[in-house]
Amino acid sequence: MPYRPVTKEEALRSYGAAALAHERLTADGTVEPGWSGSTDVQSSFASWYGSATRLGATAEELGNAVEIARGERKADLIERENEVRVQDAARADLLTDVAAAIAYDPDIAPW
């Protein structure tokens, strides 16, 4: 595959994700899923910062990239929480059905 230069938008998007991972790493030492370790987070953060600034990204654009990444992360977490809620509701319905089947008494059935 031929080399394709990174666009400013791609660099900003990657910088935003790396910056969030770096924030978490420096805040509590946690390495987020998808990163191989603290060195990976730190080098990606530095690399994407350098790429974005070489492509002319301003401090405002860098800050906006972090906020966009933060919003995307929040939306992803909400989506995952909703999926868990749907699964929990389905399990609750299934348990209700099982409980009703166990409590079934053929002598009092309406048919």
MMTF fields as JSON, N, C-alpha, C and O atoms, coordinates in Angstrom:
{
  "mmtfVersion": "1.0.0",
  "mmtfProducer": "UNKNOWN",
  "numBonds": 443,
  "numAtoms": 444,
  "numGroups": 111,
  "numChains": 1,
  "numModels": 1,
  "chainsPerModel": [1],
  "groupsPerChain": [111],
  "chainIdList": ["A"],
  "bondAtomList": [4, 2, 8, 6, 12, 10, 16, 14, 20, 18, 24, 22, 28, 26, 32, 30, 36, 34, 40, 38, 44, 42, 48, 46, 52, 50, 56, 54, 60, 58, 64, 62, 68, 66, 72, 70, 76, 74, 80, 78, 84, 82, 88, 86, 92, 90, 96, 94, 100, 98, 104, 102, 108, 106, 112, 110, 116, 114, 120, 118, 124, 122, 128, 126, 132, 130, 136, 134, 140, 138, 144, 142, 148, 146, 152, 150, 156, 154, 160, 158, 164, 162, 168, 166, 172, 170, 176, 174, 180, 178, 184, 182, 188, 186, 192, 190, 196, 194, 200, 198, 204, 202, 208, 206, 212, 210, 216, 214, 220, 218, 224, 222, 228, 226, 232, 230, 236, 234, 240, 238, 244, 242, 248, 246, 252, 250, 256, 254, 260, 258, 264, 262, 268, 266, 272, 270, 276, 274, 280, 278, 284, 282, 288, 286, 292, 290, 296, 294, 300, 298, 304, 302, 308, 306, 312, 310, 316, 314, 320, 318, 324, 322, 328, 326, 332, 330, 336, 334, 340, 338, 344, 342, 348, 346, 352, 350, 356, 354, 360, 358, 364, 362, 368, 366, 372, 370, 376, 374, 380, 378, 384, 382, 388, 386, 392, 390, 396, 394, 400, 398, 404, 402, 408, 406, 412, 410, 416, 414, 420, 418, 424, 422, 428, 426, 432, 430, 436, 434, 440, 438],
  "bondOrderList": [1, 1, 1, 1, 1, 1, 1, 1, 1, 1, 1, 1, 1, 1, 1, 1, 1, 1, 1, 1, 1, 1, 1, 1, 1, 1, 1, 1, 1, 1, 1, 1, 1, 1, 1, 1, 1, 1, 1, 1, 1, 1, 1, 1, 1, 1, 1, 1, 1, 1, 1, 1, 1, 1, 1, 1, 1, 1, 1, 1, 1, 1, 1, 1, 1, 1, 1, 1, 1, 1, 1, 1, 1, 1, 1, 1, 1, 1, 1, 1, 1, 1, 1, 1, 1, 1, 1, 1, 1, 1, 1, 1, 1, 1, 1, 1, 1, 1, 1, 1, 1, 1, 1, 1, 1, 1, 1, 1, 1, 1],
  "groupList": [{"groupName": "MET", "atomNameList": ["N", "CA", "C", "O"], "elementList": ["N", "C", "C", "O"], "formalChargeList": [0, 0, 0, 0], "bondAtomList": [1, 0, 2, 1, 3, 2], "bondOrderList": [1, 1, 2], "singleLetterCode": "M", "chemCompType": "L-PEPTIDE LINKING"}, {"groupName": "PRO", "atomNameList": ["N", "CA", "C", "O"], "elementList": ["N", "C", "C", "O"], "formalChargeList": [0, 0, 0, 0], "bondAtomList": [1, 0, 2, 1, 3, 2], "bondOrderList": [1, 1, 2], "singleLetterCode": "P", "chemCompType": "L-PEPTIDE LINKING"}, {"groupName": "TYR", "atomNameList": ["N", "CA", "C", "O"], "elementList": ["N", "C", "C", "O"], "formalChargeList": [0, 0, 0, 0], "bondAtomList": [1, 0, 2, 1, 3, 2], "bondOrderList": [1, 1, 2], "singleLetterCode": "Y", "chemCompType": "L-PEPTIDE LINKING"}, {"groupName": "ARG", "atomNameList": ["N", "CA", "C", "O"], "elementList": ["N", "C", "C", "O"], "formalChargeList": [0, 0, 0, 0], "bondAtomList": [1, 0, 2, 1, 3, 2], "bondOrderList": [1, 1, 2], "singleLetterCode": "R", "chemCompType": "L-PEPTIDE LINKING"}, {"groupName": "VAL", "atomNameList": ["N", "CA", "C", "O"], "elementList": ["N", "C", "C", "O"], "formalChargeList": [0, 0, 0, 0], "bondAtomList": [1, 0, 2, 1, 3, 2], "bondOrderList": [1, 1, 2], "singleLetterCode": "V", "chemCompType": "L-PEPTIDE LINKING"}, {"groupName": "THR", "atomNameList": ["N", "CA", "C", "O"], "elementList": ["N", "C", "C", "O"], "formalChargeList": [0, 0, 0, 0], "bondAtomList": [1, 0, 2, 1, 3, 2], "bondOrderList": [1, 1, 2], "singleLetterCode": "T", "chemCompType": "L-PEPTIDE LINKING"}, {"groupName": "LYS", "atomNameList": ["N", "CA", "C", "O"], "elementList": ["N", "C", "C", "O"], "formalChargeList": [0, 0, 0, 0], "bondAtomList": [1, 0, 2, 1, 3, 2], "bondOrderList": [1, 1, 2], "singleLetterCode": "K", "chemCompType": "L-PEPTIDE LINKING"}, {"groupName": "GLU", "atomNameList": ["N", "CA", "C", "O"], "elementList": ["N", "C", "C", "O"], "formalChargeList": [0, 0, 0, 0], "bondAtomList": [1, 0, 2, 1, 3, 2], "bondOrderList": [1, 1, 2], "singleLetterCode": "E", "chemCompType": "L-PEPTIDE LINKING"}, {"groupName": "ALA", "atomNameList": ["N", "CA", "C", "O"], "elementList": ["N", "C", "C", "O"], "formalChargeList": [0, 0, 0, 0], "bondAtomList": [1, 0, 2, 1, 3, 2], "bondOrderList": [1, 1, 2], "singleLetterCode": "A", "chemCompType": "L-PEPTIDE LINKING"}, {"groupName": "LEU", "atomNameList": ["N", "CA", "C", "O"], "elementList": ["N", "C", "C", "O"], "formalChargeList": [0, 0, 0, 0], "bondAtomList": [1, 0, 2, 1, 3, 2], "bondOrderList": [1, 1, 2], "singleLetterCode": "L", "chemCompType": "L-PEPTIDE LINKING"}, {"groupName": "SER", "atomNameList": ["N", "CA", "C", "O"], "elementList": ["N", "C", "C", "O"], "formalChargeList": [0, 0, 0, 0], "bondAtomList": [1, 0, 2, 1, 3, 2], "bondOrderList": [1, 1, 2], "singleLetterCode": "S", "chemCompType": "L-PEPTIDE LINKING"}, {"groupName": "GLY", "atomNameList": ["N", "CA", "C", "O"], "elementList": ["N", "C", "C", "O"], "formalChargeList": [0, 0, 0, 0], "bondAtomList": [1, 0, 2, 1, 3, 2], "bondOrderList": [1, 1, 2], "singleLetterCode": "G", "chemCompType": "PEPTIDE LINKING"}, {"groupName": "HIS", "atomNameList": ["N", "CA", "C", "O"], "elementList": ["N", "C", "C", "O"], "formalChargeList": [0, 0, 0, 0], "bondAtomList": [1, 0, 2, 1, 3, 2], "bondOrderList": [1, 1, 2], "singleLetterCode": "H", "chemCompType": "L-PEPTIDE LINKING"}, {"groupName": "ASP", "atomNameList": ["N", "CA", "C", "O"], "elementList": ["N", "C", "C", "O"], "formalChargeList": [0, 0, 0, 0], "bondAtomList": [1, 0, 2, 1, 3, 2], "bondOrderList": [1, 1, 2], "singleLetterCode": "D", "chemCompType": "L-PEPTIDE LINKING"}, {"groupName": "TRP", "atomNameList": ["N", "CA", "C", "O"], "elementList": ["N", "C", "C", "O"], "formalChargeList": [0, 0, 0, 0], "bondAtomList": [1, 0, 2, 1, 3, 2], "bondOrderList": [1, 1, 2], "singleLetterCode": "W", "chemCompType": "L-PEPTIDE LINKING"}, {"groupName": "GLN", "atomNameList": ["N", "CA", "C", "O"], "elementList": ["N", "C", "C", "O"], "formalChargeList": [0, 0, 0, 0], "bondAtomList": [1, 0, 2, 1, 3, 2], "bondOrderList": [1, 1, 2], "singleLetterCode": "Q", "chemCompType": "L-PEPTIDE LINKING"}, {"groupName": "PHE", "atomNameList": ["N", "CA", "C", "O"], "elementList": ["N", "C", "C", "O"], "formalChargeList": [0, 0, 0, 0], "bondAtomList": [1, 0, 2, 1, 3, 2], "bondOrderList": [1, 1, 2], "singleLetterCode": "F", "chemCompType": "L-PEPTIDE LINKING"}, {"groupName": "ASN", "atomNameList": ["N", "CA", "C", "O"], "elementList": ["N", "C", "C", "O"], "formalChargeList": [0, 0, 0, 0], "bondAtomList": [1, 0, 2, 1, 3, 2], "bondOrderList": [1, 1, 2], "singleLetterCode": "N", "chemCompType": "L-PEPTIDE LINKING"}, {"groupName": "ILE", "atomNameList": ["N", "CA", "C", "O"], "elementList": ["N", "C", "C", "O"], "formalChargeList": [0, 0, 0, 0], "bondAtomList": [1, 0, 2, 1, 3, 2], "bondOrderList": [1, 1, 2], "singleLetterCode": "I", "chemCompType": "L-PEPTIDE LINKING"}],
  "groupTypeList": [0, 1, 2, 3, 1, 4, 5, 6, 7, 7, 8, 9, 3, 10, 2, 11, 8, 8, 8, 9, 8, 12, 7, 3, 9, 5, 8, 13, 11, 5, 4, 7, 1, 11, 14, 10, 11, 10, 5, 13, 4, 15, 10, 10, 16, 8, 10, 14, 2, 11, 10, 8, 5, 3, 9, 11, 8, 5, 8, 7, 7, 9, 11, 17, 8, 4, 7, 18, 8, 3, 11, 7, 3, 6, 8, 13, 9, 18, 7, 3, 7, 17, 7, 4, 3, 4, 15, 13, 8, 8, 3, 8, 13, 9, 9, 5, 13, 4, 8, 8, 8, 18, 8, 2, 13, 1, 13, 18, 8, 1, 14],
  "groupIdList": [1, 2, 3, 4, 5, 6, 7, 8, 9, 10, 11, 12, 13, 14, 15, 16, 17, 18, 19, 20, 21, 22, 23, 24, 25, 26, 27, 28, 29, 30, 31, 32, 33, 34, 35, 36, 37, 38, 39, 40, 41, 42, 43, 44, 45, 46, 47, 48, 49, 50, 51, 52, 53, 54, 55, 56, 57, 58, 59, 60, 61, 62, 63, 64, 65, 66, 67, 68, 69, 70, 71, 72, 73, 74, 75, 76, 77, 78, 79, 80, 81, 82, 83, 84, 85, 86, 87, 88, 89, 90, 91, 92, 93, 94, 95, 96, 97, 98, 99, 100, 101, 102, 103, 104, 105, 106, 107, 108, 109, 110, 111],
  "secStructList": [7, 7, 7, 7, 7, 7, 7, 2, 2, 2, 2, 2, 2, 2, 2, 2, 2, 2, 2, 2, 2, 2, 2, 2, 2, 2, 2, 2, 7, 7, 7, 7, 6, 6, 7, 7, 7, 2, 2, 2, 2, 2, 2, 2, 2, 2, 2, 2, 2, 2, 2, 2, 2, 2, 6, 6, 7, 7, 2, 2, 2, 2, 2, 2, 2, 2, 2, 2, 2, 2, 2, 2, 2, 2, 2, 2, 2, 2, 2, 2, 2, 2, 2, 2, 2, 2, 2, 2, 2, 2, 2, 2, 2, 2, 2, 2, 2, 2, 2, 2, 2, 2, 6, 7, 7, 4, 4, 4, 7, 7, 7],
  "xCoordList": [0.839, 0.0, 0.89, 1.826, 0.597, 1.432, 1.252, 0.211, 2.297, 2.288, 1.304, 1.283, 0.497, -0.425, -0.175, -0.261, 0.131, 0.401, -0.837, -1.972, -0.595, -1.66, -2.209, -1.455, -3.519, -4.116, -4.134, -3.966, -4.335, -4.411, -5.576, -5.442, -6.704, -7.875, -7.586, -7.988, -6.892, -6.533, -5.577, -5.708, -4.619, -3.651, -4.361, -4.057, -5.295, -6.039, -6.896, -6.965, -7.54, -8.376, -7.514, -7.879, -6.393, -5.5, -4.881, -4.71, -4.549, -4.021, -5.048, -4.695, -6.31, -7.354, -7.458, -7.541, -7.454, -7.53, -6.296, -6.408, -5.126, -3.887, -3.833, -3.345, -4.329, -4.323, -5.218, -4.856, -6.388, -7.267, -6.603, -6.647, -5.989, -5.286, -4.148, -3.9, -3.455, -2.349, -2.867, -2.245, -4.004, -4.609, -4.891, -4.574, -5.491, -5.84, -4.585, -4.53, -3.592, -2.339, -1.685, -1.219, -1.649, -1.003, -1.872, -1.352, -3.184, -4.079, -4.021, -3.891, -4.118, -4.178, -3.331, -3.43, -2.51, -1.617, -2.282, -1.658, -3.547, -4.289, -3.995, -4.031, -3.705, -3.542, -4.856, -5.29, -5.471, -6.773, -6.652, -5.589, -7.755, -7.768, -7.424, -7.814, -6.713, -6.309, -4.886, -4.326, -4.309, -2.935, -2.079, -2.509, -0.879, -0.037, 0.667, 1.164, 0.713, 1.358, 1.607, 1.277, 2.192, 2.406, 3.346, 3.167, 4.33, 5.26, 4.531, 4.787, 3.627, 2.826, 1.995, 1.943, 1.349, 0.527, 1.387, 1.039, 2.507, 3.358, 3.957, 4.004, 4.411, 5.026, 3.969, 4.232, 2.787, 1.712, 1.269, 1.055, 1.136, 0.745, 1.748, 1.357, 3.015, 4.055, 4.098, 4.241, 3.974, 4.041, 2.869, 3.069, 1.653, 0.486, 0.466, 0.01, 0.957, 1.08, 2.022, 1.714, 3.159, 4.118, 3.552, 3.741, 2.857, 2.265, 1.23, 1.226, 0.355, -0.702, -0.121, -0.571, 0.864, 1.433, 2.238, 2.232, 2.929, 3.649, 2.672, 3.013, 1.452, 0.44, -0.336, -1.303, 0.093, -0.476, -1.596, -2.296, -1.789, -2.843, -2.531, -1.4, -3.543, -3.386, -3.7, -4.218, -3.381, -3.697, -5.201, -5.644, -5.979, -7.441, -7.908, -8.765, -7.336, -7.707, -7.307, -8.047, -6.143, -5.721, -6.692, -7.086, -7.077, -8.046, -9.393, -10.028, -9.82, -11.083, -11.018, -11.997, -9.868, -9.703, -9.871, -10.472, -9.345, -9.485, -10.955, -11.457, -11.641, -13.065, -13.918, -14.861, -13.598, -14.316, -14.095, -15.035, -12.845, -12.538, -13.269, -13.775, -13.324, -14.026, -15.523, -16.122, -16.116, -17.529, -17.788, -18.791, -16.877, -17.015, -16.911, -17.65, -15.989, -15.831, -17.099, -17.566, -17.648, -18.863, -20.02, -20.776, -20.157, -21.212, -21.025, -21.997, -19.781, -19.488, -19.84, -20.407, -19.501, -19.837, -21.35, -21.853, -22.072, -23.536, -24.11, -25.026, -23.568, -24.04, -23.8, -24.672, -22.624, -22.334, -23.235, -23.701, -23.485, -24.396, -25.798, -26.461, -26.249, -27.579, -27.649, -28.661, -26.585, -26.549, -26.649, -27.346, -25.956, -26.015, -27.427, -27.942, -28.054, -29.43, -30.392, -31.258, -30.234, -31.099, -30.872, -31.83, -29.623, -29.328, -29.887, -30.426, -29.77, -30.309, -31.828, -32.405, -32.472, -33.93, -34.355, -35.341, -33.614, -33.934, -33.765, -34.572, -32.72, -32.52, -33.645, -34.131, -34.057, -35.145, -36.435, -37.175, -36.709, -37.909, -37.824, -38.81, -36.664, -36.472, -36.663, -37.308, -36.114, -36.284, -37.747, -38.218, -38.463, -39.892, -40.637, -41.506, -40.283, -40.92, -40.609, -41.488, -39.379, -38.994, -39.737, -40.242, -39.799, -40.516, -41.986, -42.579, -42.579, -43.987, -44.164, -45.156, -43.208, -43.307, -43.159, -43.836, -42.289, -42.104, -43.355, -43.745, -43.981, -45.177, -46.439, -47.519, -46.313, -47.465, -48.116, -47.453, -49.399, -50.17, -51.228, -52.171, -51.104, -52.062, -53.499, -54.442, -53.682, -55.033, -55.785, -57.015, -55.042, -55.746, -55.602, -55.944, -55.1, -54.929, -56.305, -57.252, -56.426, -57.723, -58.225, -59.363, -57.477, -57.93, -58.225, -58.614],
  "yCoordList": [-1.165, 0.0, 1.235, 1.335, 2.166, 3.368, 4.249, 4.242, 4.995, 5.91, 7.045, 7.637, 7.335, 8.456, 9.331, 8.853, 10.593, 11.469, 11.604, 11.534, 11.793, 11.997, 13.402, 14.362, 13.511, 14.843, 15.489, 14.813, 16.779, 17.51, 16.973, 16.823, 16.688, 16.174, 14.812, 14.55, 13.952, 12.636, 12.772, 12.077, 13.676, 13.901, 14.439, 14.019, 15.356, 15.911, 14.844, 14.792, 14.006, 12.942, 11.967, 11.592, 11.571, 10.652, 11.329, 10.703, 12.614, 13.353, 13.389, 13.186, 13.645, 13.706, 12.407, 12.422, 11.285, 9.973, 9.732, 9.256, 10.061, 9.859, 10.793, 10.408, 12.011, 12.964, 12.484, 12.616, 11.925, 11.384, 10.228, 10.143, 9.342, 8.207, 8.715, 8.169, 9.758, 10.337, 10.995, 10.875, 11.688, 12.295, 11.237, 11.413, 10.142, 9.079, 8.44, 8.138, 8.24, 7.647, 8.532, 8.036, 9.837, 10.727, 10.947, 11.245, 10.805, 11.02, 9.867, 10.081, 8.641, 7.507, 6.308, 5.246, 6.467, 5.383, 4.276, 3.249, 4.467, 3.439, 3.523, 4.602, 2.382, 2.307, 1.775, 0.674, 2.565, 2.204, 1.014, 0.769, 0.275, -0.824, -0.294, 0.813, -1.075, -0.677, -0.132, 0.01, 0.17, 0.656, -0.459, -1.162, -0.619, -1.726, -1.432, -2.347, -0.18, 0.173, 1.653, 2.408, 2.064, 3.496, 4.098, 5.247, 3.345, 3.86, 4.111, 5.105, 3.212, 3.365, 4.646, 5.41, 4.877, 6.08, 7.329, 8.26, 7.347, 8.537, 8.824, 9.978, 7.79, 8.029, 8.414, 9.254, 7.819, 8.191, 9.627, 10.385, 9.989, 11.358, 12.356, 13.329, 12.115, 13.015, 13.023, 14.077, 11.851, 11.735, 12.455, 13.208, 12.22, 12.852, 14.358, 15.13, 14.771, 16.209, 16.833, 17.864, 16.194, 16.693, 16.722, 17.696, 15.655, 15.611, 16.711, 17.406, 16.865, 17.871, 19.281, 20.097, 19.567, 20.919, 21.17, 22.283, 20.144, 20.318, 20.598, 21.283, 20.065, 20.288, 21.58, 21.866, 22.362, 23.685, 23.771, 24.783, 22.742, 22.786, 23.838, 23.952, 24.593, 25.621, 25.015, 23.903, 25.759, 25.3, 25.106, 24.172, 25.981, 25.852, 24.558, 23.845, 24.27, 23.038, 21.799, 20.815, 21.846, 20.726, 20.535, 19.41, 21.63, 21.559, 21.033, 20.224, 21.499, 21.018, 19.52, 18.797, 19.069, 17.642, 16.793, 15.719, 17.269, 16.536, 16.507, 15.469, 17.631, 17.687, 16.802, 16.164, 16.76, 15.877, 14.419, 13.627, 14.079, 12.704, 12.385, 11.276, 13.345, 13.148, 12.9, 12.023, 13.666, 13.487, 12.136, 11.485, 11.712, 10.402, 9.284, 8.302, 9.434, 8.425, 8.339, 7.248, 9.503, 9.53, 8.864, 8.09, 9.159, 8.539, 7.026, 6.272, 6.588, 5.158, 4.482, 3.39, 5.141, 4.585, 4.504, 3.517, 5.523, 5.511, 4.374, 3.678, 4.187, 3.095, 1.737, 0.867, 1.556, 0.287, 0.086, -1.026, 1.155, 1.056, 0.672, -0.141, 1.255, 0.921, -0.535, -1.202, -1.027, -2.435, -3.343, -4.357, -2.983, -3.769, -3.738, -4.76, -2.561, -2.446, -3.323, -3.987, -3.32, -4.16, -5.631, -6.395, -6.029, -7.426, -7.774, -8.866, -6.867, -7.104, -7.231, -8.086, -6.379, -6.45, -7.769, -8.377, -8.205, -9.486, -10.639, -11.568, -10.581, -11.626, -11.607, -12.66, -10.411, -10.289, -10.861, -11.553, -10.57, -11.135, -12.646, -13.341, -13.148, -14.596, -15.222, -16.263, -14.603, -15.127, -15.091, -16.006, -14.051, -13.969, -15.107, -15.742, -15.36, -16.458, -17.805, -18.659, -17.992, -19.248, -19.395, -20.47, -18.313, -18.358, -18.665, -19.426, -18.085, -18.364, -19.821, -20.452, -20.358, -21.76, -22.694, -23.719, -22.347, -23.185, -23.139, -24.148, -21.965, -21.802, -22.318, -22.315, -22.744, -23.211, -24.408, -25.387, -24.3, -25.388, -25.823, -25.072, -27.038, -27.477, -27.592, -27.563, -27.718, -27.849, -26.523, -26.508, -25.389, -24.102, -23.384, -22.207, -24.078, -23.479, -23.144, -23.908, -22.026, -21.602, -22.429, -22.221, -23.311, -24.107, -25.524, -26.299],
  "zCoordList": [0.0, 0.0, 0.0, 0.793, -0.883, -0.968, 0.274, 0.93, 0.559, 1.693, 1.437, 0.358, 2.44, 2.359, 3.574, 4.705, 3.363, 4.503, 5.398, 4.928, 6.659, 7.632, 7.457, 7.29, 7.497, 7.411, 8.794, 9.809, 8.82, 10.079, 10.92, 12.134, 10.288, 11.0, 11.629, 12.762, 10.895, 11.433, 12.615, 13.623, 12.471, 13.551, 14.789, 15.905, 14.606, 15.733, 16.417, 17.645, 15.629, 16.196, 17.014, 18.128, 16.461, 17.167, 18.388, 19.434, 18.247, 19.39, 20.522, 21.684, 20.194, 21.21, 21.992, 23.221, 21.284, 21.951, 22.817, 23.947, 22.288, 23.05, 24.255, 25.318, 24.097, 25.211, 26.348, 27.518, 26.016, 27.06, 27.788, 29.015, 27.022, 27.646, 28.524, 29.599, 28.071, 28.837, 30.119, 31.174, 30.027, 31.225, 32.287, 33.463, 31.848, 32.792, 33.379, 34.571, 32.539, 32.998, 34.058, 35.083, 33.812, 34.777, 36.013, 37.088, 35.87, 37.016, 38.012, 39.217, 37.496, 38.434, 38.037, 38.652, 37.027, 36.627, 35.839, 35.571, 35.46, 34.737, 33.245, 32.655, 32.648, 31.201, 30.638, 30.973, 29.788, 29.228, 28.284, 27.714, 28.123, 27.149, 25.754, 25.385, 25.014, 23.677, 23.605, 22.518, 24.753, 24.818, 25.406, 26.32, 24.885, 25.349, 26.667, 27.322, 27.054, 28.32, 28.406, 27.491, 29.511, 29.73, 28.69, 28.288, 28.259, 27.246, 25.933, 25.252, 25.583, 24.37, 24.44, 23.476, 25.573, 25.748, 25.624, 24.897, 26.331, 26.337, 24.969, 24.542, 24.283, 22.966, 21.932, 21.072, 22.002, 21.075, 21.303, 20.357, 22.574, 22.912, 22.324, 21.678, 22.547, 22.044, 20.517, 19.896, 19.927, 18.478, 17.798, 16.845, 18.288, 17.671, 17.931, 17.088, 19.087, 19.351, 18.318, 17.721, 18.124, 17.144, 15.737, 15.009, 15.349, 14.006, 13.822, 12.806, 14.806, 14.696, 14.624, 13.819, 15.45, 15.438, 14.156, 13.631, 13.653, 12.37, 11.236, 10.271, 11.353, 10.32, 10.551, 9.845, 11.545, 11.756, 12.772, 12.821, 13.587, 14.596, 15.651, 16.124, 16.005, 17.033, 18.404, 18.501, 19.448, 20.805, 20.96, 21.628, 20.349, 20.417, 19.732, 20.253, 18.571, 17.866, 18.67, 18.705, 19.313, 20.155, 21.312, 21.618, 21.953, 23.043, 22.572, 23.248, 21.407, 20.848, 20.537, 20.722, 20.068, 19.75, 21.0, 20.953, 22.107, 23.37, 23.785, 24.218, 23.657, 24.036, 23.13, 23.598, 21.853, 20.929, 21.327, 21.368, 21.619, 22.048, 23.351, 23.523, 24.263, 25.535, 25.279, 25.902, 24.37, 24.019, 23.374, 23.665, 22.493, 21.845, 22.873, 22.807, 23.826, 24.871, 25.718, 26.048, 26.064, 26.878, 26.127, 26.715, 24.844, 24.039, 23.965, 24.023, 23.838, 23.797, 25.125, 25.142, 26.234, 27.551, 27.745, 28.284, 27.315, 27.419, 26.586, 27.023, 25.383, 24.523, 25.175, 25.146, 25.762, 26.444, 27.655, 27.902, 28.413, 29.562, 29.112, 29.757, 28.005, 27.485, 27.047, 27.263, 26.436, 26.036, 27.257, 27.223, 28.331, 29.565, 30.136, 30.588, 30.114, 30.62, 29.823, 30.394, 28.505, 27.658, 27.986, 28.102, 28.135, 28.49, 29.857, 30.042, 30.821, 32.16, 32.114, 32.786, 31.318, 31.193, 30.556, 30.973, 29.554, 28.909, 29.888, 29.905, 30.697, 31.71, 32.742, 33.155, 33.155, 34.13, 33.558, 34.258, 32.274, 31.634, 31.571, 31.819, 31.243, 31.172, 32.548, 32.669, 33.578, 34.932, 35.357, 36.032, 34.973, 35.273, 34.59, 35.187, 33.323, 32.586, 33.236, 33.35, 33.654, 34.307, 35.629, 35.952, 36.386, 37.665, 37.45, 38.215, 36.421, 36.117, 35.707, 36.071, 34.952, 34.523, 35.717, 35.795, 36.631, 37.82, 38.693, 39.28, 38.777, 39.607, 38.903, 39.494, 37.689, 36.922, 37.625, 37.969, 37.821, 38.438, 37.446, 37.196, 36.86, 35.845, 36.374, 35.583, 37.677, 38.235, 38.195, 38.204, 38.15, 38.134, 36.797, 36.688, 35.78, 34.471, 33.894, 34.079, 33.206, 32.688, 31.502, 31.082, 30.966, 29.824, 30.163, 29.289]
}
